[in-house]
Amino acid sequence: MIPYDGISHHALGGPSHTFKQNYTEYISRLITNGPSVDVNIRMQPNSSPHAGTLLSLIFAFSFSRDLQRIGYNPTVNLDLLDNSNSTIETINALVYQKGLRAAGNLEENLGDFYELAEILGGRYQVPYQVRFERDLMGQKGMSTVIRDIIRDRDMLGDQLSPSHRRIMVRAPCPVPNCGLVEKYAKQTEYDIEHDCCHFICPHHGPFTLSIENDSSRFQFNTELRTLIIGRFYSSSAKGYIEVSGSDFAGSWQEQVVWRHLQSPIIILYTPLIVDWSGSKISKSLYLRKEAYGYLRQAGQEYLCSYKVMKAQGKKIDVLCDEVDLWIREPYRLFRAYTLAYLHLLFEHPEQLHTGLIIFQKDEAEDQVGR
């Protein structure tokens, strides 16, 4: 192990030079729709939230409280993507999936998200609501956006899905206990003249959804859903801020999504949480149960699961204090953080106010080797 000297911890670069302070004030100047603001964050409840998920959710609440400080009335919208993929299979050379709700796996981790929203709503005194995809896509006016997307499907398919060159508008089979969705929408047929879309279940045959009346039943891949929500909120009567992990920044959001929005939405990116190799903490945690086994062996599994964090008596306040520091000193936002850094925060909470861990010289050799 190489001992850390504590000298160059927050090397400034890019936006951290600009946003050394007053980040919230700057963002507020981009809000043009009055004092009421929706702060939206979308999450897949397919595992107990890991450290990256926790920090993004905390950021939405902490930033909203800071908006209150300067006179805004924010509401945190926690949108849980209950149709995110749970199972997948190939039938007649087509790929089908079932969402968490259809597969019966939704409840396994849902309580963690409700509990966290209640804890954070209380800590930050910010109003919030938990929504599902049907609530998000069923909002008044969403059908107009979906209709426009379908009209532009050739151009958007080429831009948003270069591997398949089609938009992925899909829907679950309505037959009870089925819910199969054709993943890549190869069989989806669009009938703008009659304002509907046609789908086929491999077991129960064709079915049709009305664009005007069934918007809450439509499903989309991540890229298309992001664009649809962006278009919907770009003309909203309320201010809109989206909180997203920084892995979506740059080439994806700005170069792909924004080019298809007349009024670019406000997106706040949270720092990427990475492992020892620099790879982000990812969904492989639930897709492959053996993922991050080395953390379990080191007693750090709590960074991969809120359930384990609670069981080990770790306080989420440690992460909240760190995120609050990001808000007060926003140059800390524009970088990545490792799991090793977060573990040190839990091990040495008395030094949280510094935002970095500096050991006494006579303790450094022993402590760094732990």
C-alpha positions in Angstrom: 0.0 0.0 0.0 1.2 3.5 -0.8 0.7 5.9 2.1 -1.4 9.0 1.3 0.1 12.4 2.1 -3.1 14.3 2.2 -1.7 17.1 0.0 -3.4 16.8 -3.3 -6.9 15.5 -2.7 -9.2 17.8 -4.6 -7.2 18.7 -7.7 -9.4 21.2 -9.5 -10.2 20.6 -13.1 -13.0 21.5 -15.6 -16.2 22.7 -13.9 -14.7 22.5 -10.4 -12.8 25.7 -11.3 -16.0 27.5 -12.0 -18.2 26.0 -9.2 -16.0 26.6 -6.2 -19.1 28.0 -4.4 -22.7 29.2 -5.1 -23.6 26.2 -7.2 -27.2 26.2 -6.1 -27.5 29.9 -6.9 -26.2 29.4 -10.4 -28.6 26.5 -11.1 -31.5 28.6 -9.8 -30.8 31.2 -12.5 -31.5 28.5 -15.1 -35.0 27.9 -13.7 -37.5 30.0 -15.7 -40.8 28.6 -14.5 -41.2 30.3 -11.1 -40.5 29.1 -7.5 -42.1 25.6 -7.7 -39.6 23.0 -8.9 -39.7 19.2 -9.4 -36.4 17.6 -8.6 -36.7 14.2 -10.3 -34.5 11.1 -9.8 -35.2 7.7 -11.5 -34.1 4.5 -10.0 -34.4 0.8 -10.7 -35.5 -1.1 -7.5 -33.8 -4.3 -8.7 -31.5 -4.5 -5.7 -31.0 -3.0 -2.3 -29.5 0.4 -3.0 -25.7 0.4 -3.0 -23.5 3.4 -2.1 -23.8 5.0 -5.6 -27.6 4.9 -5.5 -27.7 6.1 -1.9 -25.5 9.1 -2.7 -27.5 10.1 -5.7 -30.8 9.9 -3.7 -29.3 11.9 -0.8 -28.0 14.5 -3.3 -31.6 15.1 -4.6 -32.8 15.9 -1.1 -29.8 17.9 0.0 -29.8 20.0 -3.1 -33.6 20.5 -2.7 -33.1 21.8 0.8 -30.5 24.3 -0.5 -33.1 25.4 -3.1 -35.4 26.1 -0.2 -32.7 28.3 1.4 -32.8 30.7 -1.5 -36.6 30.8 -1.8 -37.7 27.9 -4.0 -40.4 25.3 -3.3 -38.9 22.0 -4.5 -40.5 18.6 -4.4 -38.4 15.5 -4.8 -40.0 12.9 -7.2 -38.5 9.5 -6.7 -39.5 7.6 -9.8 -39.1 3.8 -9.4 -38.8 2.0 -12.7 -40.9 -1.0 -11.7 -40.8 -2.3 -15.3 -37.0 -2.6 -15.4 -35.8 -5.9 -16.6 -36.1 -8.9 -14.2 -36.1 -12.0 -16.4 -35.1 -12.5 -20.1 -35.7 -15.3 -22.6 -35.5 -16.0 -26.3 -38.6 -17.3 -28.1 -38.6 -17.9 -31.8 -35.4 -15.9 -32.2 -36.9 -12.8 -30.5 -35.8 -11.6 -27.1 -38.5 -11.1 -24.4 -38.2 -9.8 -20.9 -40.4 -9.4 -17.9 -40.3 -6.3 -15.6 -39.9 -6.5 -11.9 -43.6 -6.1 -11.3 -44.7 -8.7 -13.9 -42.1 -11.2 -12.7 -43.2 -10.8 -9.0 -39.8 -9.5 -7.9 -40.8 -5.9 -7.1 -41.5 -6.2 -3.4 -38.1 -7.7 -2.5 -36.3 -4.3 -2.4 -39.1 -1.8 -2.6 -39.3 -1.2 1.2 -35.7 0.0 1.2 -36.6 2.9 -1.2 -39.7 3.9 0.8 -37.7 3.8 4.0 -34.9 5.9 2.6 -37.3 8.5 1.1 -39.0 8.8 4.6 -35.7 9.2 6.4 -34.3 11.8 3.9 -37.6 13.7 3.7 -37.5 14.0 7.5 -33.8 14.9 7.7 -34.0 17.6 5.0 -37.6 18.7 5.6 -38.4 18.5 1.8 -41.7 17.2 0.4 -41.4 14.2 -1.8 -43.5 11.6 -3.6 -42.7 8.1 -4.7 -44.0 7.2 -8.2 -44.0 4.2 -10.5 -43.7 4.2 -14.3 -47.5 4.2 -14.7 -47.7 7.4 -12.7 -44.8 9.0 -14.7 -46.0 8.0 -18.1 -49.7 8.5 -17.3 -49.4 12.3 -16.7 -51.6 14.6 -18.7 -50.0 15.5 -21.9 -47.6 12.6 -22.1 -49.6 11.0 -25.0 -48.7 14.1 -27.1 -45.0 13.5 -26.6 -45.3 9.8 -27.3 -47.2 10.5 -30.5 -44.5 13.0 -31.7 -41.8 10.5 -30.9 -43.5 7.8 -33.0 -43.8 10.2 -35.9 -40.1 10.8 -35.8 -39.3 7.2 -35.3 -37.0 6.7 -38.3 -34.7 9.6 -37.4 -34.8 8.9 -33.7 -34.2 5.2 -34.0 -31.0 5.9 -36.0 -29.8 8.4 -33.4 -30.8 6.8 -30.1 -30.3 3.1 -31.0 -27.4 2.8 -33.5 -27.1 -0.9 -32.9 -30.8 -1.6 -33.8 -31.7 1.6 -35.7 -35.2 1.6 -34.4 -37.0 3.2 -31.4 -38.0 0.7 -28.8 -41.7 1.3 -28.0 -43.0 -1.8 -26.2 -45.8 -3.0 -24.0 -46.3 -6.0 -21.7 -48.8 -8.6 -22.7 -52.1 -7.8 -20.8 -53.0 -11.4 -20.1 -52.8 -12.0 -16.3 -49.6 -13.7 -15.1 -47.9 -13.1 -18.5 -46.5 -9.6 -18.9 -43.9 -10.6 -21.6 -42.4 -7.6 -23.4 -40.5 -7.9 -26.7 -37.3 -6.2 -25.8 -36.1 -4.7 -29.1 -39.6 -3.9 -30.5 -39.0 -5.7 -33.7 -42.7 -6.6 -34.1 -44.1 -3.3 -32.9 -46.3 -1.7 -35.6 -47.2 2.0 -35.5 -50.6 3.2 -36.7 -50.6 7.0 -36.5 -53.8 7.2 -38.6 -55.7 5.3 -35.9 -53.6 6.6 -33.0 -52.4 3.3 -31.8 -49.6 0.7 -31.7 -49.8 -3.0 -32.3 -47.8 -5.6 -30.3 -47.6 -9.4 -30.3 -47.2 -11.8 -27.4 -45.6 -15.1 -28.4 -48.1 -17.0 -26.2 -51.3 -15.0 -26.4 -51.2 -13.2 -29.8 -51.6 -9.6 -30.9 -52.9 -6.7 -28.8 -53.3 -3.0 -29.3 -52.7 0.1 -27.2 -54.2 3.5 -27.8 -51.6 6.3 -27.7 -54.1 8.8 -26.3 -55.7 6.6 -23.6 -53.0 4.0 -22.7 -49.8 6.1 -22.3 -49.3 4.7 -18.8 -49.0 1.2 -20.3 -46.3 1.9 -22.8 -42.7 1.0 -22.0 -39.4 2.3 -23.4 -35.7 1.6 -23.2 -33.6 3.9 -21.2 -32.6 6.2 -24.1 -36.1 6.7 -25.4 -37.6 7.1 -21.9 -35.1 9.8 -21.1 -35.9 11.7 -24.3 -39.7 11.4 -23.7 -39.4 12.7 -20.1 -37.1 15.5 -21.3 -39.6 16.7 -23.9 -42.5 16.4 -21.5 -40.9 18.5 -18.8 -39.3 21.0 -21.2 -42.7 22.6 -21.6 -43.9 22.1 -18.0 -45.4 24.9 -16.0 -43.1 24.0 -13.1 -39.4 24.1 -12.9 -37.7 20.8 -13.6 -34.3 19.4 -12.5 -33.1 15.9 -13.2 -30.6 14.2 -10.9 -28.5 11.6 -12.7 -25.3 9.6 -12.2 -22.4 11.1 -14.0 -22.0 8.0 -16.1 -24.8 9.5 -18.3 -23.0 12.8 -18.8 -21.2 14.0 -21.9 -21.6 11.8 -25.0 -24.9 10.4 -23.9 -27.1 13.1 -22.4 -25.6 16.2 -24.0 -24.8 14.9 -27.4 -27.6 12.4 -28.0 -30.6 13.6 -25.9 -30.2 17.4 -25.9 -30.0 17.6 -29.7 -33.6 16.4 -29.8 -34.9 18.9 -27.2 -35.9 22.5 -28.1 -35.4 23.5 -24.5 -32.6 21.6 -22.8 -33.6 20.4 -19.4 -31.4 21.0 -16.3 -29.5 17.9 -15.3 -27.4 17.7 -12.2 -24.8 14.9 -12.2 -23.7 13.2 -9.0 -20.1 11.9 -8.7 -19.4 8.4 -10.0 -18.7 5.9 -7.3 -16.0 3.5 -8.5 -14.2 0.3 -7.3 -10.4 -0.1 -7.1 -10.1 -0.4 -10.9 -12.1 2.8 -11.7 -15.2 0.9 -12.8 -18.5 2.2 -11.5 -20.4 0.2 -8.9 -23.0 -1.4 -11.2 -26.0 -3.7 -11.5 -23.7 -6.7 -11.8 -24.2 -6.8 -8.1 -27.6 -8.4 -8.6 -27.1 -10.0 -12.0 -24.1 -11.9 -10.7 -24.3 -12.8 -7.0 -20.6 -13.4 -6.7 -19.9 -9.8 -7.7 -17.8 -7.8 -5.2 -16.9 -10.9 -3.2 -13.7 -9.2 -2.2 -15.7 -6.5 -0.4 -17.6 -9.1 1.6 -14.4 -10.7 2.6 -13.1 -7.3 3.8 -16.2 -6.6 5.8 -17.3 -3.8 3.4 -20.4 -5.4 1.9 -22.4 -2.6 3.5 -21.2 -0.4 0.6 -23.1 -2.7 -1.8 -26.4 -3.0 0.1 -28.5 -0.7 2.2 -29.9 -3.8 3.9 -26.4 -4.9 5.0 -25.6 -1.3 6.0 -28.5 -1.4 8.4 -27.7 -4.9 9.7 -24.1 -3.8 10.4 -25.2 -0.7 12.3 -23.8 1.8 9.8 -25.5 5.1 9.9 -26.6 6.7 6.6 -25.9 10.1 8.3 -22.3 9.5 7.3 -23.2 9.7 3.7 -25.6 12.6 4.2 -22.9 14.6 5.9 -20.6 14.0 2.9 -23.2 15.0 0.4 -24.0 18.1 2.4 -20.3 19.0 2.1 -20.6 18.6 -1.7 -23.4 21.2 -1.7 -21.5 23.7 0.5 -18.3 23.2 -1.4 -19.4 22.2 -4.9 -16.0 21.8 -6.4 -16.2 18.4 -4.7 -19.0 17.4 -7.1 -17.0 17.2 -10.2 -14.9 14.1 -9.6 -15.3 10.4 -8.8 -15.1 8.8 -5.4 -13.9 5.3 -4.6 -15.4 2.7 -2.3 -12.2 2.9 -0.3 -12.8 6.6 0.3 -16.4 6.0 1.5 -15.2 3.2 3.8 -12.7 5.6 5.4 -15.6 8.0 6.0 -17.4 5.4 8.0 -14.3 4.4 9.8 -13.4 8.0 10.8 -16.7 10.0 11.0 -15.0 12.5 13.3 -13.0 13.8 10.4 -16.0 14.2 8.0 -15.9 18.0 8.1 -12.6 18.0 6.3 -13.8 15.9 3.4 -10.6 13.9 3.4 -8.7 11.6 5.7 -5.3 12.7 7.1 -3.6 10.5 9.6 -1.0 11.5 12.1 2.5 10.6 10.9 3.1 8.1 13.7 -0.2 6.3 12.8 0.0 6.5 9.1 1.8 3.3 8.4 -0.5 1.2 10.6 -3.7 2.8 9.4 -3.0 2.8 5.7 -2.3 -0.9 5.8 -5.7 -1.8 7.2 
